[in-house]
Amino acid sequence: MAVLVVWLLLGLVMGLLQWPYQALSELGFRLQRWLWPLPGLEGGHGGIAQGLPPGLGAVLVFAASALLIWLAWGPLAAGRGGGVAPLLALDRSGRQVPPEAEAHWLEKLSLASQLQRLPLMLLTHLGGLTVGVESPSVALGASVLLATRRRWPGCTPLAQLPSSLVAVIGGAAGLGAAFRSPLLAVAYGLEELGQRSGLSLVLPALLLAGSGSVVATAMGQPARLPGLELGGLAPALWGWAMLLTLVGAAAGALLVRLLIPAAAWVKRLLARRRLGGALLLAGLLTLLALASGGLSLNDGSLSLGSALAGGDGGPSLTLLWRTLATVLSLAAGAPGGLMHDSMTLGALLTSPLRSHAGLGATELAQLAAVGATALFASAHGSPLFCAAFVFTLQGDPALLPALLLVSAISGALGERWRGEGWNEHQCQALIDQAPGATPSSR
C-alpha cells in the first residue's frame, strides 16, 4: 500500500511540474490567434488585434527564432532538442554500455538540463517554431524520477529499479500526464522508450500518468476534442482512406528523409557562423510565416483541431509551408519533436478533398484522422502509439479500429521507405559520441 501511495504522489508532482510547459504552449497559440490572420482556418479573425502594428507578428517570429537558435547552439546547448535521445540511448544500448557513457546520458536528463531547456521553450513558443511540448514533457518526466531517486535513496519503489528503467518509466509517464492519458503513457513506453524494458514499466507508468492527469491542465492543447461522435468509417470512404494511407506513408517517409540531411547542414552552418546562421534560419522561418499567413507557426494544433472536427485546416499550400517550417525548426534544435507536427501534416492531406461534393463534415473529420495517423506512423514508427495519440485527440472509439489498421500499414511502409527514423538518428549519434563508446560503422 505504501508503494502505491508513493507512485501516486510522484505522479501528482509530475503533473504539476508540467504546468509551465503547458502554459508556454498556450501562450504560443494565443499569440498565433492574436497576431496573424490565419487564412482559411475556422476561428481566424481575419487580421491582427486592433491597435497593434501589422508587422509585429513577423518581428516576433524573427527575433525569438534568431535568439533561440543562437542560444541553443551556444550557452544553452544542453537544452537543445526535445531531450528524448538520452532515454532511447539508455534503453537501446544494452547491458554492455560503459559506465561513463551511462553517466553522460543521465547528466543530459538532469533537472539542470531541463532548466536550460525552459528559456529555449519560451523563445520557441514566442516565435512559433513548429514543435510541440511532447518531447520536453517526456524528458521532464524522466528527470523528475531520476532526481527523486538520486536525492532520496530511501524511496523504495525507485531504489529497487535500475536507472535506465526509472528514466523510461518517468518519460512515458511525463507524456501521459501532459496529455492526460495513461493509455499514451503505456503505448509510448512499450513501443518507443522501453523496447528493452518490457512489461515492468506498465504498472508504474499507469499509476504516475493516472495521478498526474488529475492535476495536469488542458492549456496548450487546442486539438484535443472531447465528445466527438463520428462513428465508424463508412464503406464508401474506404477507397479514400486507402489512398490517404499510401500518400501519408510516402509523405511521412519524405519528411524524415528531408529532416536528417537538413539537420546535418544546419549543424555545419552554425558551427562555422553561429550568428549569421541563426539570422538566416530565423529569416526563412519568418518568410514561411508571412507566406502562410501564420499557419506555419507552432505545432499546427489549430489546423489539426479544425481538421479533426471536420472543419477547414487551411489552404492546400499550408501543407508545403508547414513541411518546410517543421524541417527547419527541428533541424535548428528547437526543443520539441515531430509528433503533433506530423499529425497536422497528415490531416492537411485532406485539404484538396474539401471541394469534393460528396464529403460532408463528418466524412472529412474521419479522413483527417486517417491522414494524421498515416503520416505520423510513417514518420515516427510505433504504430500502436500513433493510432492511440490521434484517437486521444479526436476521442471517438468507433474510429479506433480503422486508425489501428491504417497505422500498422503506414508504419510498415514508412519503415521501408524512410530508412532511419529521426529519433533513431539522434539516439545513434548520442551513442557514437558518448565517452568510452565505439562509433558505429554507418
Secondary structure by P-SEA (a helix, b strand, c coil): caaaaaaaaaaaaaaaaaaaaaaaaaaaaaaaacccccccccccccccccccccaaaaaaaaaaaaaaaaaaaccccccccccaaaaaaaacccccccaaaaaaaaaaacaaaaaaaaaaaaaaaaacccccaaaaaaaaaaaaaaaaaaacccccccccccaaaaaaaaaaaaaaaaaccaaaaaaaaaccccccccccccaaaaaaaaaaaaccccccccccccccccccccccaaaaaaaaaaaaaaaaaaaaaaaaaaaaaaaaaaaccaaaaaaaaaaaaaaaaaaacccccccaaaaaaaaaacccccccaaaaaaaaaaaaaaaaccccccaaaaaaaaaaccccccccccccaaaaaaaaaaaaaaaaaaaccaaaaaaaaaaaaaccccaaaaaaaaaaaaaaaaaacccccaaaaaaaaaaaaccccccccc
